Amino acid sequence: MAATSCLLAALALGVAACGDEEEPTPGGEGNEQTAEGKDLTIYSSLPLQGASRVQTEALVNGAKLALEQAGGKAGPHRVKYESLDDSTAQAGSWTPEAESANALKAAQDEATAVYIGAFNSGASKVSIPILSEAGVPQISPANTYVGLTTNDPGSEPGEPDKYYPTGDRTFARIVPKDTIQAAALVTLMKTDGCTKVAMTNDKEVYGAGLARVIELSAKEQGLELTSNDAIDKNASNYRSLAQKAKAAGADCFVYSGITANNAVQQFKDFAAALGSDAGLYGPDGVAETGFVSEKDGGIPASLNPQVKVTVATLSPDQYPPEGQEFFKQFTEKYGVDNPDPYAIYGYEAMKLALDAIERSGTGEKADIKKAIFETKDRASVLGTYSIDENGDTTLTDYGAYSVKDGELTFDQTIKAQAG
């Protein structure tokens, strides 16, 4: 493995040197590579089994639509798309082994142009070092964990540098990081009248990290948290934690984690303990059919009126004209009247990848990565955004969703800012 990694690093450095030497202009004449074009591959790595399946299938379909509309090309380069699964049926969610295998496959493929993923922040902790060492540009349509890109509050010691063994930043994301999501959740809970909030987290990278940022944002906004309990995802119930919350006077509950880590049981137990007037809240990690739909194994329909979640997607009518047009095209293509919110992120991840390949001129990994990080004031289906030096988007809007008849229903846009 070490020898392979060194070889990949050397190849990546060689590509970078060539890219710096040529300094092509997109579509420029007299550049043989640009004129001829290359056969390139864009990979995605997403959990296509388990609770996130509905979201990730929509995300993949969004990416396919973007590539189809581009005629399978980016500038002079021919592009194919390969969807990889980083989940297993047994786990019902992503696994480190599957994500590692997917990242290695992309890293070892000379035709790889961009890696779209991961869906879960913990998975990107696995793939980023592999891809960074190979110089493969990565665009995440869903990761929000702070420590992947910055050492801001909520990150762990050594982050994010430990994910980039060569010091080369290759990871960018088109969703706002958790400092924004935490502020949005706290803003929502305060607006809804919560005074004391019990919190649990699933101990994973995303859940534990978001919980830390929620704690900070709650302190800044003057909302009292009665607890931040790390849960055992395999527990049969959480009644003792729920009773502890009740004894502390909690009138609301917030879970920081993903659906697959026993989210439904937690919401049932905390609702039973805190009563029918208690607000129950979750982040984008539970903003999916597998959580909100009882017939798909989600929360009981009786809890629908109490539950709200935040996710960095908005109602179609809240997007710019380009975004509204996307939802119409997606519905026409796939016959889905109410597209999953993540469809638009799959679409934009692919659009940004294709745009970066075209702007690179050469189609070389180093030049594509450079183009991604030079993205400025991009008019997109999500709105106008830039990618900063850390790989973060400048978008900050979060959507607040309630649950009606087992479906997520858009309530409002929260323009929360981290303190």
Secondary structure as GFF3:
##gff-version 3
##sequence-region A 1 419
A	DSSP	alpha_helix	2	22	.	.	.	ID=ss1
A	DSSP	alpha_helix	32	36	.	.	.	ID=ss2
A	DSSP	beta_strand	39	46	.	.	.	ID=ss3
A	DSSP	alpha_helix	53	69	.	.	.	ID=ss4
A	DSSP	beta_strand	73	74	.	.	.	ID=ss5
A	DSSP	beta_strand	77	85	.	.	.	ID=ss6
A	DSSP	alpha_helix	96	107	.	.	.	ID=ss7
A	DSSP	beta_strand	112	116	.	.	.	ID=ss8
A	DSSP	alpha_helix	121	134	.	.	.	ID=ss9
A	DSSP	beta_strand	138	140	.	.	.	ID=ss10
A	DSSP	three_ten_helix	146	148	.	.	.	ID=ss11
A	DSSP	three_ten_helix	161	163	.	.	.	ID=ss12
A	DSSP	beta_strand	171	173	.	.	.	ID=ss13
A	DSSP	alpha_helix	178	191	.	.	.	ID=ss14
A	DSSP	beta_strand	196	201	.	.	.	ID=ss15
A	DSSP	alpha_helix	205	221	.	.	.	ID=ss16
A	DSSP	beta_strand	224	230	.	.	.	ID=ss17
A	DSSP	alpha_helix	239	247	.	.	.	ID=ss18
A	DSSP	beta_strand	252	256	.	.	.	ID=ss19
A	DSSP	alpha_helix	263	274	.	.	.	ID=ss20
A	DSSP	beta_strand	279	282	.	.	.	ID=ss21
A	DSSP	three_ten_helix	284	286	.	.	.	ID=ss22
A	DSSP	alpha_helix	289	292	.	.	.	ID=ss23
A	DSSP	three_ten_helix	294	296	.	.	.	ID=ss24
A	DSSP	three_ten_helix	301	306	.	.	.	ID=ss25
A	DSSP	beta_strand	307	311	.	.	.	ID=ss26
A	DSSP	three_ten_helix	316	318	.	.	.	ID=ss27
A	DSSP	alpha_helix	321	334	.	.	.	ID=ss28
A	DSSP	alpha_helix	343	360	.	.	.	ID=ss29
A	DSSP	alpha_helix	365	373	.	.	.	ID=ss30
A	DSSP	beta_strand	378	380	.	.	.	ID=ss31
A	DSSP	beta_strand	383	385	.	.	.	ID=ss32
A	DSSP	beta_strand	398	404	.	.	.	ID=ss33
A	DSSP	beta_strand	407	414	.	.	.	ID=ss34
###
